[in-house]
Amino acid sequence: MGERRQRLLKNSPVVARKGKARQHYDDAKSWFEQKEYTKAANSIRVALTLDPQNEDFKKLLDEV
C-alpha cells in the first residue's frame, strides 16, 4: 500500500468511526462476560450506531 493511501486511511473519518465502534464492541463483550448485561447492551448499541451494518455487533446484541 502506498504511503499516500496509508495517510488517507489513517485520517479517514470512516476508519476512525469503525475503530470507535470496535472499541465499544470489545467493551460490550467484556461487560457481557462479567454478566453486566445492561452495560453490555448500552455499549453494543453505541457500536451499532457507529457501524450499523456490522454483523458481529448485531449478533452480540441478540445475545445480550
N, C-alpha and C positions, 0 to 999 in steps of 0.2 A: 504494500500500500504506500502511495506517495506521501511525502511529508505534508503537502498542502491538504490532501484529503484527511490525513490524521488530525491536522489542526482544525479543519472544519468540523469533523465529527466530535472532537473534544469540546468544542464550543457550541455544539448544536443544542438548542433548547429541547428537542425531542429526545436526544440521548440523555440529557440531564433529567428530564421528566421520568424517563424509564428507569434511570438509576434510583431516583427517589422512590418510585413505585416498588422497585425490588427491595429497597431497604424496609419499607412498610410491610411488604410481604414477609420478609425474614423476621421482622418483629412479630408479626401475626403468628407465624409458625412457632416462635419461641413462647408466646403467650399461650397458644393452644396446648403445647407440650406441658405447660405449667398449670393447665386447667383453668386459666384465666380467660374464659370464653367471651366475656363482654369486651375485654381489651383486645382480644384476637379479632373479634368481629369488627371493631372500630378500625383497627389497623388495616385489615384486608379491604374494608370499604374505601379507605383513603387510597390504597394501592390501585383499586379498580377505577377510582375517579381519575387517577393519573394515567392508567393504561387499561382502558375498558375492554380491550379485545384479548387480553392475556388469559388463556385457558387454565393455566395453573392457578391463577388468582381466583377465578370463578370456582374451580374445584375446591379450593380451601374454604371459600365462603360457604359452599354447600355442606362441608364437613362441620363447620363451626355452628 
